[in-house]
Amino acid sequence: MQEKVLELLKSYQLRNTVIRRQVLELFLKAGHKALSSNNLESALEKTDRITLYRTLKTFEQKGIIHQAIDGSGVTKYALCHDQCSEHDHLDDHPHFHCKNCGKTICLEGKIQNSVNVPSGFTVQQRHFILEGTCSDCSN
């Protein structure tokens, strides 16, 4: 995993710092699961909130992570697909939010835009959330 972390930092031309390595490891371990800053803060032994916030914003700007909007009011982030870049986030996919445990995961597939937007309107973001009960909570 350490190798993948170093590869990501190098490919996005980011300095190799302890906090960046630790945060990337947590995202890689989480897989498709979205993490909040509170999740990350709890998992990191000693971290400064401002440094964590700046790290998340840098990763988001570079196209490493994206916000997983799930309607919970808590900002969560998940790893982007490999094709995302600083100027082009391609993570236009739905998320599943478990109403029982609060877990949010990225789902496969693309959001199809079949909504007719009025003339003169510009869509800047789209969010598609499926809510229900995850497999862990269903058992």
C-alpha positions as CSV (number, residue, x, y, z in Angstrom):
1,M,0.0,0.0,0.0
2,Q,2.9,2.4,0.8
3,E,4.0,2.0,-2.8
4,K,0.6,3.1,-4.1
5,V,0.6,6.1,-1.8
6,L,4.0,7.2,-3.0
7,E,3.0,6.7,-6.6
8,L,-0.1,8.8,-6.1
9,L,1.8,11.7,-4.5
10,K,4.4,11.6,-7.3
11,S,1.9,11.4,-10.1
12,Y,0.0,14.4,-8.8
13,Q,3.2,16.3,-8.1
14,L,2.6,16.6,-4.4
15,R,5.2,16.8,-1.6
16,N,5.6,13.6,0.3
17,T,4.5,14.5,3.9
18,V,3.5,12.3,6.8
19,I,-0.1,13.6,6.9
20,R,-0.6,13.2,3.1
21,R,0.7,9.6,3.3
22,Q,-1.5,8.8,6.3
23,V,-4.6,10.3,4.7
24,L,-4.0,8.5,1.4
25,E,-3.6,5.2,3.2
26,L,-6.9,5.6,5.0
27,F,-8.7,6.4,1.7
28,L,-7.0,3.4,0.0
29,K,-8.1,1.1,2.9
30,A,-11.6,2.5,2.7
31,G,-12.0,1.6,-1.0
32,H,-15.4,2.8,-2.2
33,K,-16.5,4.0,1.3
34,A,-16.6,7.8,1.8
35,L,-14.8,9.2,4.9
36,S,-15.6,12.4,6.8
37,S,-13.0,14.6,8.3
38,N,-14.1,13.3,11.7
39,N,-13.5,9.7,10.5
40,L,-10.0,10.7,9.4
41,E,-9.2,12.7,12.5
42,S,-10.2,9.8,14.7
43,A,-8.0,7.4,12.7
44,L,-5.0,9.6,12.8
45,E,-3.0,9.7,16.1
46,K,-1.9,13.3,16.3
47,T,-3.2,15.6,13.7
48,D,-4.0,19.3,13.4
49,R,-7.5,20.0,12.0
50,I,-6.2,22.8,9.8
51,T,-3.5,20.6,8.3
52,L,-6.1,17.9,7.7
53,Y,-8.5,20.3,6.1
54,R,-5.8,21.7,3.8
55,T,-4.7,18.2,2.9
56,L,-8.3,17.3,1.9
57,K,-8.8,20.5,-0.1
58,T,-5.5,19.9,-1.9
59,F,-6.4,16.3,-2.7
60,E,-9.8,17.4,-3.9
61,Q,-8.4,20.2,-6.1
62,K,-5.8,17.8,-7.6
63,G,-8.5,15.2,-8.5
64,I,-7.5,12.5,-6.0
65,I,-10.7,12.6,-3.9
66,H,-14.2,14.0,-4.5
67,Q,-17.0,15.1,-2.2
68,A,-19.6,12.4,-1.7
69,I,-22.8,14.4,-1.1
70,D,-25.2,12.1,0.7
71,G,-27.8,14.4,2.2
72,S,-26.6,13.8,5.8
73,G,-25.1,17.3,6.2
74,V,-21.7,15.9,6.9
75,T,-19.0,16.5,4.2
76,K,-17.5,13.2,3.2
77,Y,-14.8,12.3,0.7
78,A,-14.0,9.3,-1.4
79,L,-11.2,8.4,-3.8
80,C,-11.6,9.5,-7.4
81,H,-11.2,7.2,-10.4
82,D,-7.8,7.1,-12.0
83,Q,-8.9,9.3,-14.8
84,C,-9.7,12.4,-12.7
85,S,-7.4,15.4,-12.9
86,E,-7.0,18.8,-11.4
87,H,-9.2,20.4,-14.0
88,D,-11.6,17.5,-14.8
89,H,-13.3,15.5,-12.1
90,L,-15.0,12.5,-13.8
91,D,-16.6,11.1,-10.6
92,D,-20.2,11.7,-11.9
93,H,-21.6,8.7,-10.2
94,P,-24.3,7.9,-7.6
95,H,-23.7,7.3,-3.9
96,F,-25.5,5.0,-1.5
97,H,-26.2,6.4,2.0
98,C,-27.3,3.9,4.8
99,K,-29.9,5.7,6.9
100,N,-29.2,3.3,9.8
101,C,-25.4,3.5,10.2
102,G,-24.6,6.5,8.1
103,K,-22.1,4.8,5.8
104,T,-21.8,6.2,2.3
105,I,-20.3,4.4,-0.6
106,C,-19.6,5.2,-4.2
107,L,-21.7,3.1,-6.7
108,E,-20.7,2.0,-10.2
109,G,-22.3,3.7,-13.1
110,K,-22.9,7.1,-14.5
111,I,-25.7,9.6,-13.7
112,Q,-27.7,10.1,-16.9
113,N,-28.9,13.6,-17.4
114,S,-32.5,13.4,-18.5
115,V,-33.6,16.5,-16.9
116,N,-34.5,19.4,-19.1
117,V,-32.8,22.5,-17.7
118,P,-34.4,25.8,-18.7
119,S,-32.7,27.9,-21.3
120,G,-30.1,30.2,-19.8
121,F,-29.5,27.9,-16.8
122,T,-26.1,26.3,-16.2
123,V,-25.7,23.1,-14.2
124,Q,-22.5,23.2,-12.2
125,Q,-23.0,20.1,-10.0
126,R,-25.2,17.0,-10.0
127,H,-25.7,14.7,-7.0
128,F,-27.6,11.4,-7.1
129,I,-28.1,9.7,-3.7
130,L,-29.8,6.4,-3.1
131,E,-30.8,5.9,0.5
132,G,-31.7,2.8,2.4
133,T,-30.1,0.1,4.5
134,C,-26.6,-1.3,3.8
135,S,-25.9,-5.1,3.8
136,D,-24.2,-4.8,7.3
137,C,-27.4,-3.3,8.8
138,S,-29.8,-5.6,6.9
139,N,-28.4,-8.7,8.7
